[in-house]
Amino acid sequence: MTVTLVLTAVLTSRSTKLTRGAGYAASTVIAVGLLVDVIDKQGSWDGDGWYDGILYDSPYTLQLLLHTVCVLTVATYCYREIRTRRARSDHGTSDGVEASTP
């Protein structure tokens, strides 16, 4: 989550595709980890013992707090990325050529 939050903080309208892609990749890892954790807690993979879930023996409220933080981290990155992309398109095209107004 720290990587995603750092990438959220450094996003600007001039951020490269590499920065944006790394942010989406980190967000995807968080989302998949959260999905696996939720499925595991439902008992779908019970018995195979390959994964015990995040904060396995912790109270439910702590697990719920972690899941909420995960969702908010991904949502924050996506929101900021869309906003900075719009700011870039408002100031010119993505290839660096300024848009002319008639």
C-alpha positions as a Markdown table, in Angstrom:
| # | Residue | x | y | z |
|---|---|---|---|---|
| 1 | Met | 0.0 | 0.0 | 0.0 |
| 2 | Thr | 2.9 | 2.3 | 0.7 |
| 3 | Val | 4.1 | 2.1 | -2.9 |
| 4 | Thr | 0.6 | 3.0 | -4.2 |
| 5 | Leu | 0.4 | 5.9 | -1.8 |
| 6 | Val | 3.8 | 7.2 | -2.8 |
| 7 | Leu | 2.9 | 6.9 | -6.5 |
| 8 | Thr | -0.3 | 8.8 | -5.8 |
| 9 | Ala | 1.6 | 11.6 | -4.2 |
| 10 | Val | 4.1 | 12.0 | -7.1 |
| 11 | Leu | 1.5 | 12.0 | -9.9 |
| 12 | Thr | 1.5 | 15.1 | -11.9 |
| 13 | Ser | 0.1 | 16.0 | -15.3 |
| 14 | Arg | 3.6 | 15.3 | -16.7 |
| 15 | Ser | 4.0 | 11.8 | -15.2 |
| 16 | Thr | 5.2 | 9.2 | -17.6 |
| 17 | Lys | 3.4 | 6.0 | -18.6 |
| 18 | Leu | 5.8 | 4.1 | -16.5 |
| 19 | Thr | 4.8 | 5.9 | -13.3 |
| 20 | Arg | 1.1 | 5.5 | -14.1 |
| 21 | Gly | 1.5 | 1.9 | -15.1 |
| 22 | Ala | 3.4 | 1.2 | -11.9 |
| 23 | Gly | 0.6 | 2.8 | -9.9 |
| 24 | Tyr | -2.0 | 0.7 | -11.6 |
| 25 | Ala | 0.1 | -2.5 | -11.1 |
| 26 | Ala | 0.5 | -1.8 | -7.4 |
| 27 | Ser | -3.3 | -1.1 | -7.2 |
| 28 | Thr | -4.0 | -4.4 | -8.9 |
| 29 | Val | -1.7 | -6.3 | -6.5 |
| 30 | Ile | -3.7 | -4.7 | -3.6 |
| 31 | Ala | -7.0 | -5.6 | -5.2 |
| 32 | Val | -6.1 | -9.2 | -5.9 |
| 33 | Gly | -4.6 | -9.6 | -2.4 |
| 34 | Leu | -7.8 | -8.2 | -0.9 |
| 35 | Leu | -10.0 | -10.5 | -3.1 |
| 36 | Val | -7.9 | -13.5 | -2.1 |
| 37 | Asp | -8.2 | -12.6 | 1.6 |
| 38 | Val | -12.0 | -12.1 | 1.4 |
| 39 | Ile | -12.5 | -15.4 | -0.4 |
| 40 | Asp | -10.2 | -17.2 | 2.1 |
| 41 | Lys | -12.2 | -15.8 | 5.0 |
| 42 | Gln | -15.4 | -17.1 | 3.4 |
| 43 | Gly | -14.0 | -20.6 | 3.7 |
| 44 | Ser | -13.8 | -21.3 | 0.0 |
| 45 | Trp | -10.2 | -22.6 | 0.2 |
| 46 | Asp | -10.6 | -24.1 | 3.6 |
| 47 | Gly | -8.5 | -27.3 | 4.1 |
| 48 | Asp | -5.7 | -26.8 | 1.7 |
| 49 | Gly | -3.6 | -24.6 | 4.1 |
| 50 | Trp | -1.8 | -22.6 | 1.4 |
| 51 | Tyr | -2.9 | -19.2 | 2.7 |
| 52 | Asp | -4.2 | -18.1 | 6.1 |
| 53 | Gly | -5.3 | -14.6 | 5.2 |
| 54 | Ile | -4.1 | -11.2 | 6.2 |
| 55 | Leu | -4.2 | -10.7 | 10.0 |
| 56 | Tyr | -5.5 | -14.2 | 10.3 |
| 57 | Asp | -5.9 | -14.3 | 14.1 |
| 58 | Ser | -6.8 | -10.7 | 14.6 |
| 59 | Pro | -10.2 | -9.3 | 15.6 |
| 60 | Tyr | -12.8 | -8.8 | 12.8 |
| 61 | Thr | -12.8 | -5.0 | 13.3 |
| 62 | Leu | -9.0 | -4.8 | 12.6 |
| 63 | Gln | -9.5 | -6.9 | 9.5 |
| 64 | Leu | -12.3 | -4.7 | 8.4 |
| 65 | Leu | -10.2 | -1.6 | 9.0 |
| 66 | Leu | -7.4 | -3.1 | 6.8 |
| 67 | His | -9.8 | -3.9 | 4.0 |
| 68 | Thr | -11.2 | -0.4 | 4.1 |
| 69 | Val | -7.7 | 1.1 | 3.9 |
| 70 | Cys | -7.0 | -1.1 | 0.9 |
| 71 | Val | -10.1 | 0.0 | -0.9 |
| 72 | Leu | -9.5 | 3.7 | -0.1 |
| 73 | Thr | -5.9 | 3.4 | -1.3 |
| 74 | Val | -6.8 | 2.0 | -4.7 |
| 75 | Ala | -9.7 | 4.5 | -5.0 |
| 76 | Thr | -7.4 | 7.4 | -4.2 |
| 77 | Tyr | -4.8 | 6.4 | -6.7 |
| 78 | Cys | -7.4 | 5.9 | -9.5 |
| 79 | Tyr | -9.1 | 9.3 | -8.7 |
| 80 | Arg | -5.8 | 11.1 | -8.7 |
| 81 | Glu | -4.6 | 9.5 | -11.9 |
| 82 | Ile | -7.8 | 10.4 | -13.7 |
| 83 | Arg | -7.6 | 14.0 | -12.4 |
| 84 | Thr | -4.0 | 14.5 | -13.5 |
| 85 | Arg | -4.7 | 12.9 | -16.9 |
| 86 | Arg | -7.6 | 15.4 | -17.3 |
| 87 | Ala | -5.4 | 18.2 | -16.3 |
| 88 | Arg | -2.8 | 17.1 | -18.9 |
| 89 | Ser | -5.5 | 17.0 | -21.7 |
| 90 | Asp | -6.8 | 20.4 | -20.7 |
| 91 | His | -3.3 | 21.9 | -21.2 |
| 92 | Gly | -2.5 | 20.1 | -24.4 |
| 93 | Thr | -2.4 | 16.8 | -26.0 |
| 94 | Ser | -0.6 | 13.7 | -24.6 |
| 95 | Asp | 2.2 | 13.9 | -27.1 |
| 96 | Gly | 3.3 | 17.3 | -25.9 |
| 97 | Val | 1.9 | 19.3 | -28.8 |
| 98 | Glu | -0.2 | 22.2 | -27.5 |
| 99 | Ala | -3.8 | 22.2 | -28.7 |
| 100 | Ser | -4.8 | 25.2 | -30.6 |
| 101 | Thr | -8.1 | 26.9 | -30.2 |
| 102 | Pro | -9.9 | 28.4 | -33.2 |
